[in-house]
């Protein structure tokens, strides 16, 4: 799971997600991963809107 977030961050060169990954690694719980996925979905939709 964390590798996917890291790869996405590298691909988009967005370091907010790497910060998010670091936060998840410090507190590895199911909730933190759920939050990370939700934030990724929100970020991805914001990114696609800004590209249009």
PQR file of N, CA, C, O and H, with PARSE charges and radii, in Angstrom:
ATOM      1  N   UNK A   1       0.827  -1.198   0.000 -0.4000 1.5000
ATOM      2  CA  UNK A   1       0.000   0.000   0.000 -0.0000 2.0000
ATOM      3  C   UNK A   1       0.868   1.256   0.000  0.5500 1.7000
ATOM      4  O   UNK A   1       0.660   2.160  -0.810 -0.5500 1.4000
ATOM      5  N   UNK A   2       1.837   1.310   0.907 -0.4000 1.5000
ATOM      6  CA  UNK A   2       2.684   2.505   1.003 -0.0000 2.0000
ATOM      7  C   UNK A   2       3.530   2.698  -0.255  0.5500 1.7000
ATOM      8  O   UNK A   2       3.832   3.829  -0.635 -0.5500 1.4000
ATOM      9  H   UNK A   2       2.006   0.576   1.565  0.4000 1.0000
ATOM     10  N   UNK A   3       3.909   1.598  -0.898 -0.4000 1.5000
ATOM     11  CA  UNK A   3       4.681   1.707  -2.139 -0.0000 2.0000
ATOM     12  C   UNK A   3       3.874   2.366  -3.243  0.5500 1.7000
ATOM     13  O   UNK A   3       4.410   3.138  -4.038 -0.5500 1.4000
ATOM     14  H   UNK A   3       3.664   0.679  -0.590  0.4000 1.0000
ATOM     15  N   UNK A   4       2.587   2.061  -3.291 -0.4000 1.5000
ATOM     16  CA  UNK A   4       1.705   2.673  -4.290 -0.0000 2.0000
ATOM     17  C   UNK A   4       1.666   4.182  -4.101  0.5500 1.7000
ATOM     18  O   UNK A   4       1.753   4.939  -5.068 -0.5500 1.4000
ATOM     19  H   UNK A   4       2.152   1.434  -2.645  0.4000 1.0000
ATOM     20  N   UNK A   5       1.535   4.615  -2.846 -0.4000 1.5000
ATOM     21  CA  UNK A   5       1.500   6.047  -2.538 -0.0000 2.0000
ATOM     22  C   UNK A   5       2.819   6.696  -2.944  0.5500 1.7000
ATOM     23  O   UNK A   5       2.833   7.781  -3.526 -0.5500 1.4000
ATOM     24  H   UNK A   5       1.465   4.000  -2.061  0.4000 1.0000
ATOM     25  N   UNK A   6       3.928   6.025  -2.633 -0.4000 1.5000
ATOM     26  CA  UNK A   6       5.249   6.561  -2.957 -0.0000 2.0000
ATOM     27  C   UNK A   6       5.449   6.658  -4.465  0.5500 1.7000
ATOM     28  O   UNK A   6       5.948   7.667  -4.963 -0.5500 1.4000
ATOM     29  H   UNK A   6       3.917   5.144  -2.161  0.4000 1.0000
ATOM     30  N   UNK A   7       5.061   5.615  -5.191 -0.4000 1.5000
ATOM     31  CA  UNK A   7       5.181   5.621  -6.654 -0.0000 2.0000
ATOM     32  C   UNK A   7       4.330   6.725  -7.265  0.5500 1.7000
ATOM     33  O   UNK A   7       4.753   7.382  -8.217 -0.5500 1.4000
ATOM     34  H   UNK A   7       4.655   4.795  -4.786  0.4000 1.0000
ATOM     35  N   UNK A   8       3.135   6.931  -6.724 -0.4000 1.5000
ATOM     36  CA  UNK A   8       2.248   7.991  -7.209 -0.0000 2.0000
ATOM     37  C   UNK A   8       2.892   9.357  -6.974  0.5500 1.7000
ATOM     38  O   UNK A   8       2.818  10.245  -7.823 -0.5500 1.4000
ATOM     39  H   UNK A   8       2.792   6.397  -5.951  0.4000 1.0000
ATOM     40  N   UNK A   9       3.524   9.509  -5.810 -0.4000 1.5000
ATOM     41  CA  UNK A   9       4.189  10.768  -5.478 -0.0000 2.0000
ATOM     42  C   UNK A   9       5.342  11.043  -6.437  0.5500 1.7000
ATOM     43  O   UNK A   9       5.533  12.174  -6.884 -0.5500 1.4000
ATOM     44  H   UNK A   9       3.585   8.787  -5.121  0.4000 1.0000
ATOM     45  N   UNK A  10       6.106  10.005  -6.748 -0.4000 1.5000
ATOM     46  CA  UNK A  10       7.232  10.160  -7.668 -0.0000 2.0000
ATOM     47  C   UNK A  10       6.720  10.491  -9.071  0.5500 1.7000
ATOM     48  O   UNK A  10       7.259  11.362  -9.754 -0.5500 1.4000
ATOM     49  H   UNK A  10       5.951   9.086  -6.385  0.4000 1.0000
ATOM     50  N   UNK A  11       5.684   9.788  -9.480 -0.4000 1.5000
ATOM     51  CA  UNK A  11       5.119   9.989 -10.815 -0.0000 2.0000
ATOM     52  C   UNK A  11       4.574  11.396 -10.997  0.5500 1.7000
ATOM     53  O   UNK A  11       4.726  11.991 -12.064 -0.5500 1.4000
ATOM     54  H   UNK A  11       5.246   9.081  -8.925  0.4000 1.0000
ATOM     55  N   UNK A  12       3.947  11.924  -9.968 -0.4000 1.5000
ATOM     56  CA  UNK A  12       3.342  13.260 -10.068 -0.0000 2.0000
ATOM     57  C   UNK A  12       4.265  14.345  -9.535  0.5500 1.7000
ATOM     58  O   UNK A  12       3.959  15.535  -9.619 -0.5500 1.4000
ATOM     59  H   UNK A  12       3.824  11.441  -9.101  0.4000 1.0000
ATOM     60  N   UNK A  13       5.410  13.916  -8.978 -0.4000 1.5000
ATOM     61  CA  UNK A  13       6.365  14.840  -8.351 -0.0000 2.0000
ATOM     62  C   UNK A  13       5.684  15.708  -7.293  0.5500 1.7000
ATOM     63  O   UNK A  13       5.977  16.895  -7.155 -0.5500 1.4000
ATOM     64  H   UNK A  13       5.659  12.950  -8.910  0.4000 1.0000
ATOM     65  N   UNK A  14       4.779  15.091  -6.560 -0.4000 1.5000
ATOM     66  CA  UNK A  14       4.042  15.795  -5.519 -0.0000 2.0000
ATOM     67  C   UNK A  14       4.512  15.312  -4.170  0.5500 1.7000
ATOM     68  O   UNK A  14       4.297  14.160  -3.793 -0.5500 1.4000
ATOM     69  H   UNK A  14       4.541  14.126  -6.672  0.4000 1.0000
ATOM     70  N   UNK A  15       5.152  16.199  -3.455 -0.4000 1.5000
ATOM     71  CA  UNK A  15       5.806  15.796  -2.222 -0.0000 2.0000
ATOM     72  C   UNK A  15       4.871  15.847  -1.024  0.5500 1.7000
ATOM     73  O   UNK A  15       5.225  15.383   0.059 -0.5500 1.4000
ATOM     74  H   UNK A  15       5.327  17.135  -3.762  0.4000 1.0000
ATOM     75  N   UNK A  16       3.660  16.414  -1.212 -0.4000 1.5000
ATOM     76  CA  UNK A  16       2.649  16.356  -0.154 -0.0000 2.0000
ATOM     77  C   UNK A  16       2.324  14.895   0.145  0.5500 1.7000
ATOM     78  O   UNK A  16       2.118  14.519   1.299 -0.5500 1.4000
ATOM     79  H   UNK A  16       3.372  16.791  -2.093  0.4000 1.0000
ATOM     80  N   UNK A  17       2.282  14.087  -0.894 -0.4000 1.5000
ATOM     81  CA  UNK A  17       1.942  12.674  -0.708 -0.0000 2.0000
ATOM     82  C   UNK A  17       3.084  11.930  -0.005  0.5500 1.7000
ATOM     83  O   UNK A  17       2.838  11.003   0.766 -0.5500 1.4000
ATOM     84  H   UNK A  17       2.449  14.392  -1.831  0.4000 1.0000
ATOM     85  N   UNK A  18       4.328  12.334  -0.272 -0.4000 1.5000
ATOM     86  CA  UNK A  18       5.437  11.696   0.443 -0.0000 2.0000
ATOM     87  C   UNK A  18       5.400  12.064   1.931  0.5500 1.7000
ATOM     88  O   UNK A  18       5.772  11.261   2.787 -0.5500 1.4000
ATOM     89  H   UNK A  18       4.528  13.087  -0.899  0.4000 1.0000
ATOM     90  N   UNK A  19       4.949  13.281   2.224 -0.4000 1.5000
ATOM     91  CA  UNK A  19       4.749  13.677   3.627 -0.0000 2.0000
ATOM     92  C   UNK A  19       3.668  12.824   4.269  0.5500 1.7000
ATOM     93  O   UNK A  19       3.794  12.383   5.411 -0.5500 1.4000
ATOM     94  H   UNK A  19       4.647  13.933   1.529  0.4000 1.0000
ATOM     95  N   UNK A  20       2.603  12.601   3.507 -0.4000 1.5000
ATOM     96  CA  UNK A  20       1.500  11.772   3.960 -0.0000 2.0000
ATOM     97  C   UNK A  20       1.988  10.347   4.224  0.5500 1.7000
ATOM     98  O   UNK A  20       1.609   9.724   5.216 -0.5500 1.4000
ATOM     99  H   UNK A  20       2.500  12.959   2.579  0.4000 1.0000
ATOM    100  N   UNK A  21       2.823   9.847   3.333 -0.4000 1.5000
ATOM    101  CA  UNK A  21       3.398   8.508   3.478 -0.0000 2.0000
ATOM    102  C   UNK A  21       4.233   8.425   4.755  0.5500 1.7000
ATOM    103  O   UNK A  21       4.146   7.452   5.504 -0.5500 1.4000
ATOM    104  H   UNK A  21       3.130  10.353   2.527  0.4000 1.0000
ATOM    105  N   UNK A  22       5.037   9.449   4.990 -0.4000 1.5000
ATOM    106  CA  UNK A  22       5.864   9.481   6.206 -0.0000 2.0000
ATOM    107  C   UNK A  22       4.988   9.465   7.457  0.5500 1.7000
ATOM    108  O   UNK A  22       5.301   8.787   8.435 -0.5500 1.4000
ATOM    109  H   UNK A  22       5.108  10.239   4.381  0.4000 1.0000
ATOM    110  N   UNK A  23       3.898  10.211   7.414 -0.4000 1.5000
ATOM    111  CA  UNK A  23       2.965  10.238   8.536 -0.0000 2.0000
ATOM    112  C   UNK A  23       2.338   8.860   8.751  0.5500 1.7000
ATOM    113  O   UNK A  23       2.141   8.431   9.888 -0.5500 1.4000
ATOM    114  H   UNK A  23       3.644  10.762   6.619  0.4000 1.0000
ATOM    115  N   UNK A  24       2.030   8.177   7.661 -0.4000 1.5000
ATOM    116  CA  UNK A  24       1.450   6.837   7.754 -0.0000 2.0000
ATOM    117  C   UNK A  24       2.464   5.841   8.308  0.5500 1.7000
ATOM    118  O   UNK A  24       2.106   4.959   9.088 -0.5500 1.4000
ATOM    119  H   UNK A  24       2.190   8.525   6.738  0.4000 1.0000
ATOM    120  N   UNK A  25       3.720   5.976   7.911 -0.4000 1.5000
ATOM    121  CA  UNK A  25       4.752   5.066   8.398 -0.0000 2.0000
ATOM    122  C   UNK A  25       5.005   5.233   9.895  0.5500 1.7000
ATOM    123  O   UNK A  25       5.342   4.269  10.582 -0.5500 1.4000
ATOM    124  H   UNK A  25       4.011   6.693   7.278  0.4000 1.0000
ATOM    125  N   UNK A  26       4.843   6.452  10.396 -0.4000 1.5000
ATOM    126  CA  UNK A  26       5.029   6.703  11.825 -0.0000 2.0000
ATOM    127  C   UNK A  26       3.896   6.077  12.632  0.5500 1.7000
ATOM    128  O   UNK A  26       4.114   5.575  13.735 -0.5500 1.4000
ATOM    129  H   UNK A  26       4.570   7.236   9.837  0.4000 1.0000
ATOM    130  N   UNK A  27       2.707   6.109  12.086 -0.4000 1.5000
ATOM    131  CA  UNK A  27       1.540   5.607  12.807 -0.0000 2.0000
ATOM    132  C   UNK A  27       0.792   4.643  11.891  0.5500 1.7000
ATOM    133  O   UNK A  27      -0.231   4.994  11.303 -0.5500 1.4000
ATOM    134  H   UNK A  27       2.530   6.517  11.190  0.4000 1.0000
ATOM    135  N   UNK A  28       1.319   3.421  11.778 -0.4000 1.5000
ATOM    136  CA  UNK A  28       0.738   2.465  10.833 -0.0000 2.0000
ATOM    137  C   UNK A  28      -0.477   1.794  11.472  0.5500 1.7000
ATOM    138  O   UNK A  28      -0.365   0.829  12.228 -0.5500 1.4000
ATOM    139  H   UNK A  28       2.151   3.136  12.255  0.4000 1.0000
ATOM    140  N   UNK A  29      -1.623   2.340  11.138 -0.4000 1.5000
ATOM    141  CA  UNK A  29      -2.884   1.753  11.570 -0.0000 2.0000
ATOM    142  C   UNK A  29      -3.788   1.696  10.354  0.5500 1.7000
ATOM    143  O   UNK A  29      -3.531   2.346   9.341 -0.5500 1.4000
ATOM    144  H   UNK A  29      -1.714   3.124  10.524  0.4000 1.0000
ATOM    145  N   UNK A  30      -4.838   0.919  10.464 -0.4000 1.5000
ATOM    146  CA  UNK A  30      -5.796   0.847   9.355 -0.0000 2.0000
ATOM    147  C   UNK A  30      -6.403   2.219   9.082  0.5500 1.7000
ATOM    148  O   UNK A  30      -6.644   2.575   7.929 -0.5500 1.4000
ATOM    149  H   UNK A  30      -5.047   0.391  11.287  0.4000 1.0000
ATOM    150  N   UNK A  31      -6.652   2.988  10.140 -0.4000 1.5000
ATOM    151  CA  UNK A  31      -7.248   4.315   9.983 -0.0000 2.0000
ATOM    152  C   UNK A  31      -6.355   5.263   9.203  0.5500 1.7000
ATOM    153  O   UNK A  31      -6.836   6.022   8.362 -0.5500 1.4000
ATOM    154  H   UNK A  31      -6.456   2.699  11.077  0.4000 1.0000
ATOM    155  N   UNK A  32      -5.042   5.225   9.481 -0.4000 1.5000
ATOM    156  CA  UNK A  32      -4.139   6.142   8.774 -0.0000 2.0000
ATOM    157  C   UNK A  32      -4.075   5.791   7.287  0.5500 1.7000
ATOM    158  O   UNK A  32      -3.976   6.680   6.442 -0.5500 1.4000
ATOM    159  H   UNK A  32      -4.651   4.609  10.165  0.4000 1.0000
ATOM    160  N   UNK A  33      -4.131   4.492   6.969 -0.4000 1.5000
ATOM    161  CA  UNK A  33      -4.142   4.101   5.564 -0.0000 2.0000
ATOM    162  C   UNK A  33      -5.451   4.499   4.891  0.5500 1.7000
ATOM    163  O   UNK A  33      -5.457   4.917   3.733 -0.5500 1.4000
ATOM    164  H   UNK A  33      -4.212   3.770   7.656  0.4000 1.0000
ATOM    165  N   UNK A  34      -6.554   4.368   5.615 -0.4000 1.5000
ATOM    166  CA  UNK A  34      -7.845   4.814   5.071 -0.0000 2.0000
ATOM    167  C   UNK A  34      -7.810   6.307   4.780  0.5500 1.7000
ATOM    168  O   UNK A  34      -8.270   6.751   3.728 -0.5500 1.4000
ATOM    169  H   UNK A  34      -6.549   4.028   6.556  0.4000 1.0000
ATOM    170  N   UNK A  35      -7.261   7.084   5.715 -0.4000 1.5000
ATOM    171  CA  UNK A  35      -7.137   8.532   5.521 -0.0000 2.0000
ATOM    172  C   UNK A  35      -6.252   8.834   4.322  0.5500 1.7000
ATOM    173  O   UNK A  35      -6.553   9.725   3.527 -0.5500 1.4000
ATOM    174  H   UNK A  35      -6.887   6.724   6.570  0.4000 1.0000
ATOM    175  N   UNK A  36      -5.162   8.091   4.196 -0.4000 1.5000
ATOM    176  CA  UNK A  36      -4.232   8.292   3.080 -0.0000 2.0000
ATOM    177  C   UNK A  36      -4.930   8.030   1.752  0.5500 1.7000
ATOM    178  O   UNK A  36      -4.766   8.790   0.798 -0.5500 1.4000
ATOM    179  H   UNK A  36      -4.918   7.368   4.842  0.4000 1.0000
ATOM    180  N   UNK A  37      -5.713   6.950   1.694 -0.4000 1.5000
ATOM    181  CA  UNK A  37      -6.428   6.607   0.459 -0.0000 2.0000
ATOM    182  C   UNK A  37      -7.466   7.679   0.131  0.5500 1.7000
ATOM    183  O   UNK A  37      -7.593   8.095  -1.020 -0.5500 1.4000
ATOM    184  H   UNK A  37      -5.846   6.333   2.469  0.4000 1.0000
ATOM    185  N   UNK A  38      -8.204   8.122   1.147 -0.4000 1.5000
ATOM    186  CA  UNK A  38      -9.208   9.178   0.943 -0.0000 2.0000
ATOM    187  C   UNK A  38      -8.543  10.454   0.433  0.5500 1.7000
ATOM    188  O   UNK A  38      -9.027  11.077  -0.512 -0.5500 1.4000
ATOM    189  H   UNK A  38      -8.100   7.784   2.083  0.4000 1.0000
ATOM    190  N   UNK A  39      -7.425  10.844   1.065 -0.4000 1.5000
ATOM    191  CA  UNK A  39      -6.706  12.046   0.634 -0.0000 2.0000
ATOM    192  C   UNK A  39      -6.153  11.891  -0.774  0.5500 1.7000
ATOM    193  O   UNK A  39      -6.134  12.849  -1.546 -0.5500 1.4000
ATOM    194  H   UNK A  39      -7.031  10.338   1.833  0.4000 1.0000
ATOM    195  N   UNK A  40      -5.698  10.675  -1.113 -0.4000 1.5000
ATOM    196  CA  UNK A  40      -5.207  10.422  -2.464 -0.0000 2.0000
ATOM    197  C   UNK A  40      -6.324  10.572  -3.489  0.5500 1.7000
ATOM    198  O   UNK A  40      -6.123  11.154  -4.555 -0.5500 1.4000
ATOM    199  H   UNK A  40      -5.713   9.897  -0.486  0.4000 1.0000
ATOM    200  N   UNK A  41      -7.499  10.044  -3.162 -0.4000 1.5000
ATOM    201  CA  UNK A  41      -8.645  10.160  -4.071 -0.0000 2.0000
ATOM    202  C   UNK A  41      -9.021  11.633  -4.264  0.5500 1.7000
ATOM    203  O   UNK A  41      -9.266  12.080  -5.385 -0.5500 1.4000
ATOM    204  H   UNK A  41      -7.661   9.571  -2.297  0.4000 1.0000
ATOM    205  N   UNK A  42      -9.062  12.378  -3.154 -0.4000 1.5000
ATOM    206  CA  UNK A  42      -9.381  13.809  -3.223 -0.0000 2.0000
ATOM    207  C   UNK A  42      -8.329  14.538  -4.049  0.5500 1.7000
ATOM    208  O   UNK A  42      -8.659  15.355  -4.910 -0.5500 1.4000
ATOM    209  H   UNK A  42      -8.863  12.015  -2.244  0.4000 1.0000
ATOM    210  N   UNK A  43      -7.059  14.237  -3.782 -0.4000 1.5000
ATOM    211  CA  UNK A  43      -5.970  14.885  -4.502 -0.0000 2.0000
ATOM    212  C   UNK A  43      -6.029  14.565  -5.991  0.5500 1.7000
ATOM    213  O   UNK A  43      -5.844  15.442  -6.834 -0.5500 1.4000
ATOM    214  H   UNK A  43      -6.791  13.574  -3.083  0.4000 1.0000
ATOM    215  N   UNK A  44      -6.289  13.299  -6.301 -0.4000 1.5000
ATOM    216  CA  UNK A  44      -6.322  12.860  -7.703 -0.0000 2.0000
ATOM    217  C   UNK A  44      -7.444  13.568  -8.457  0.5500 1.7000
ATOM    218  O   UNK A  44      -7.259  13.983  -9.601 -0.5500 1.4000
ATOM    219  H   UNK A  44      -6.440  12.586  -5.616  0.4000 1.0000
ATOM    220  N   UNK A  45      -8.608  13.707  -7.817 -0.4000 1.5000
ATOM    221  CA  UNK A  45      -9.722  14.393  -8.486 -0.0000 2.0000
ATOM    222  C   UNK A  45      -9.411  15.881  -8.656  0.5500 1.7000
ATOM    223  O   UNK A  45      -9.753  16.472  -9.680 -0.5500 1.4000
ATOM    224  H   UNK A  45      -8.758  13.370  -6.887  0.4000 1.0000
ATOM    225  N   UNK A  46      -8.765  16.487  -7.658 -0.4000 1.5000
ATOM    226  CA  UNK A  46      -8.361  17.892  -7.769 -0.0000 2.0000
ATOM    227  C   UNK A  46      -7.350  18.075  -8.899  0.5500 1.7000
ATOM    228  O   UNK A  46      -7.404  19.052  -9.645 -0.5500 1.4000
ATOM    229  H   UNK A  46      -8.487  16.006  -6.825  0.4000 1.0000
ATOM    230  N   UNK A  47      -6.429  17.120  -9.013 -0.4000 1.5000
ATOM    231  CA  UNK A  47      -5.393  17.187 -10.037 -0.0000 2.0000
ATOM    232  C   UNK A  47      -6.019  17.086 -11.431  0.5500 1.7000
ATOM    233  O   UNK A  47      -5.664  17.850 -12.329 -0.5500 1.4000
ATOM    234  H   UNK A  47      -6.385  16.326  -8.407  0.4000 1.0000
ATOM    235  N   UNK A  48      -6.945  16.147 -11.610 -0.4000 1.5000
ATOM    236  CA  UNK A  48      -7.581  15.983 -12.922 -0.0000 2.0000
ATOM    237  C   UNK A  48      -8.426  17.202 -13.284  0.5500 1.7000
ATOM    238  O   UNK A  48      -8.509  17.569 -14.456 -0.5500 1.4000
ATOM    239  H   UNK A  48      -7.234  15.527 -10.881  0.4000 1.0000
ATOM    240  N   UNK A  49      -9.053  17.832 -12.292 -0.4000 1.5000
ATOM    241  CA  UNK A  49      -9.830  19.058 -12.543 -0.0000 2.0000
ATOM    242  C   UNK A  49      -8.914  20.198 -12.996  0.5500 1.7000
ATOM    243  O   UNK A  49      -9.245  20.952 -13.910 -0.5500 1.4000
ATOM    244  H   UNK A  49      -8.986  17.534 -11.339  0.4000 1.0000
ATOM    245  N   UNK A  50      -7.756  20.306 -12.338 -0.4000 1.5000
ATOM    246  CA  UNK A  50      -6.838  21.394 -12.676 -0.0000 2.0000
ATOM    247  C   UNK A  50      -6.174  21.190 -14.038  0.5500 1.7000
ATOM    248  O   UNK A  50      -5.760  22.157 -14.677 -0.5500 1.4000
ATOM    249  H   UNK A  50      -7.487  19.693 -11.595  0.4000 1.0000
ATOM    250  N   UNK A  51      -6.071  19.945 -14.480 -0.4000 1.5000
ATOM    251  CA  UNK A  51      -5.462  19.666 -15.783 -0.0000 2.0000
ATOM    252  C   UNK A  51      -6.404  19.951 -16.947  0.5500 1.7000
ATOM    253  O   UNK A  51      -5.955  20.200 -18.066 -0.5500 1.4000
ATOM    254  H   UNK A  51      -6.407  19.160 -13.961  0.4000 1.0000
ATOM    255  N   UNK A  52      -7.727  19.914 -16.682 -0.4000 1.5000
ATOM    256  CA  UNK A  52      -8.704  20.136 -17.751 -0.0000 2.0000
ATOM    257  C   UNK A  52      -8.744  21.580 -18.197  0.5500 1.7000
ATOM    258  O   UNK A  52      -9.517  21.928 -19.090 -0.5500 1.4000
ATOM    259  H   UNK A  52      -8.092  19.711 -15.774  0.4000 1.0000
TER
END
